[in-house]
């Protein structure tokens, strides 16, 4: 039996494994991929690693873990059974038994069935301006809002460009107060239902225009949208408590509703980024290590 199995090999899981290894714990990491940011050309807003391709960031992290004797295995976790002190993680090949589990599996993005959206996702359709806004600053932006409060996101984008159009896709009525806020910020509003995203003829990864069910297309270079997300199938089988937005509910020690299972990364928060996941991984690992070490020295499980 090892001390901890980390499920997920993104920034959150890799940082958690590093923290645990430095805490003198025996650790295994399983990660069958693919990573959520596989479409991104580079990781941004990550101190000392700004502009690093996601695959290279993982390679560097794994090399660091290797110095501590921690390997990242390309196996998929398909079930977790047992209880605090003796969990069994069933893998697509074999199984691992550990005293604790740390989930860092991220979320599943539910991309809309909007023609043209999926091929542009991660190239010129983004969800985080802090991750990608600087590189596309000054271009023609659009922001797709799922509700009236999300219209303020379009106002936020004015930090990166003077040309922003807020889109509602005809999903909700817009109040006069919201219209006034957008107008005062210099953000245009288009309430027509969307029909498709069209790419540039010379580059299938670059947005050219947004078309609607009626009227003229809207020429745009960049679209910001936040598709809904769901927990992974593995997390769903564990029946862990979720918050009202569908993210894992954690206690002050970063433990889920099931004793002995901790979590970090995108599955626990709407504020998602590589650096945020790494920070959360360190935090969860430190809390887990404290609880586990005290338990082992005082006769607990």
N, C-alpha and C positions, 0 to 999 in steps of 0.2 A: 504494500500500500504506500502511495506517495502522499504528500501533504495536500497539494492543490493541483487540480486540472483546470487549465484556462481554456475555455471553448471560444475560439475566434482569434484570428491572427492579424487584426488590423492594429492601428496605433493604440487603441485602448487595451487590447489583450496583450500586445507585445510589451507595453510599458508596465502592465500589471505583472507580467512574468519577470521582468527585470527587477522590479521592486521586491517581489517575493524571493527571488534568488539571492538578492543582496540581504534579505532578511533571514537567510540561512534555511529557507524552505526548499524541499524537493518539489519540482514543478514540471508538469508536462503541458505542452500547448498543442491543440489540434485545430487545424484550419484547412478546410477543403475549398475555400473561396467560392465564387469570385468576390473580390472586394467591392464595396458599394461605390467607391470612387474610381472604378476601373476605366470609366470613360474620360476621366479628367487627365489632361496632359501634364499637370503639375500640381503639387500641394503648395498652397500659398498661406500666408499669415501664420507661419510656423517658424518661430525664432531659430535661427541658424540653418534652417532647411527650406527657406522660402524659394519656391521654384523647382524643388526636387520632384522628379516623376514619382508617382505613388509606388511603382514597383521597386525603384531604387531606395526609397525610404524604408520599405520592408526588408530589402536586402541588407541595408546597413544595420537595421534593428536586429535582424537574425544573426548577423555576424557578432554583434555585441552580446547577444544571449548565448552564443556558442562559447564565448570565453568563460561563461558561468556554468557550462555543462548543460544548458537548456536547449533542446531541439524543438523545432516547430514541425510537426508531422502533418502531412497532407491527407489526413483522414477526417471523415465527416462524423460528427456526433449525431446519432439518430434517436437516442433515448437516454434518460437519466433516471435511475431508480435508487432506492436506499434512503438513508437519512443521515443527518449530521453525525460525522465521525466515520461513516462508511458508505459513500456513494459509489455506485457503479455507473460509468458512462459507457454505454454501448456504442461502438463505432461501426462504420461500414466494413471494417476489418478488425476483429478483436474487440477488446474492452479494456478500460482502465479503472482501477479502484483508487479512490482518493478520500481524504478526510473532509475536504471542502471543494466546492465548485465555484469558479468565477466565470460568469457569462459575459462575453464581449462580442456578441454575434450581430450587432447592428439591427437595422430594420429593413423591411422589404418595401421598396417604392412601388406604388400602384399607378403606373403611368396612364394618363387618360387615353381613351381610344379616339384620339384626334389625329387624323391623317397628317403625317409629317412630323409629329412630336418626337417619337421614339428615335429616329435617326439623328435628330439634332440635339438630343438630351446629352448634356455633358460637353457639348461643343460650342453651341451658341444659345442653348436653353439651359439656364442655371437656376439654382434655388438660393444660393448664398452670395450676396454682393461682397462680403468680406473675404470670401475665397476667390472670387473671379472678377469683381467689379473694377479693380485698378487696371487690369489688363485690357479691358474693353471700354475704358472711360472715354467720354466725349462722343460716343456713338448714339444711335437712335434706339432707345429702350422701350419695352412694353412690360407691364406687370400685370399678371393674371391674378385677380383676387377671388377667393371663394366666398367671401362674406364682406359686409360693409366695413367692419373693423380692419380688415386686411388692406383696405384702400390706402391706409397710412403707409403701407410698405412702399407704394408708388412714390409717396412724398420723400421717404428715406432715400430712394434712388437718385433724387436730385443732387445728392452729394457727389455723384459720379458723372452726371451729364445734365445738360440743360433741356434735353428732349426726352420727355417721358409721357407715355400714354397709359392710363389705367384701363384695364379691360375687366368687364363683369361677366362676359359670356351670357348675358341675359339671365343670370342665376338669382338675382335678388334686386329689389327696388333700392334706389339710392336716395337718401334723404337730402333735403335742401342744405342742411348743415354740412354734410359730407361733400356735396358739390362745391360749397363755398370754400371748404378747406383745400380741396384740390386746386380750385381756381386761384386761390391766394398763393399757392406754392408753384404755380405755373405748370401744373400737370393737367393734360387733357384727359377727357373721359370718353370711352367708347363702350356702349352698353349692348351692342349687337351680339347675337350668338355666333360663336366661332364655327368655321367650316373646315379649315385646314391651315397648316403651316407650309409654306413653300420655300424650298432651298434655292440657292443660287445655281444657275446652270453650270458654272465653271467649278463649283465646289459644293458637293452634296452635304457637307457638314456645316455650312454657313446659312443662316436664315436670310431670306430675301424679303418676305412679306407675310402678313397674316391675312387670310381671307375669311369672309363672313358669309352667312346665309343670304345676305342681301347687301347691296351697295358695293362700293369700290374697295379694293384691297388696301391694307395699311402697310406701306413699306417700313420695315424694321430690321435692325441688325442683331438685336439681342432681346430675348424674352426671359423674364424671371417668373418662375412659377413654383409652387410648392405642392406637388401631388400628395394625396393622402398616403399614409404608410400603415403597415401592419407588422405585428411581431412575426418572427420566423416560426415555422412549423414546430421546431424543437421547443421553443418557449411556450407556444400554445399548448403543447401536450402536458406541460408542467402545471398548468392552471394557476399561475402566479397572479397575485393581485396587481391590477393596473390602475393608473390614475385616470381621471375623466377624459384625457386626451389619448389614452391607449398606451402610455409608456409605463415601464415597470415601476411599481411603487416600492421605494426603498425606505428603510429606517435611517436613523442618524448615523448608523455604522455601515451604510451602503449594502445592507443585507436585504434580500427580497423577503416576501411573506413566508418563504419556506426556509426554516433555520438551516444554516450551513451553505446556502446558495447565495452568492453575492453577484453584483452586476455592475457594469460600467459601459460607457460609450453611448452610441446613438439610441440604443433601446430604452434609455432612461430619461431622455430629455429631447425637447424640440430644438434646443440650441445645439446644433450639430456641426462639428468641425473636427479635423484631424487633431489639432492641438487640444481642443476641448476633450476629445475622447482619451488622449494620452493622459491629460491631467486627471480625468475621472478614473482611469485605470490605476494610476499611482495612488489616489485617495482610497479607492476600494481595496487595493492590495494591502495598503498599510493598515487599514482597519481590520481586514481579515487576519493579517499576520499577528496583530496585537491580540485579537480574540483567541486565535488558535494557539499561540505560544502560551498565553496564560492558562488556557484550558489544559494543554499537555502537561504543564508544570504543576497543576493543581489537581490532577487526576480526572479531568473531564474527557470528553470524547473528541 
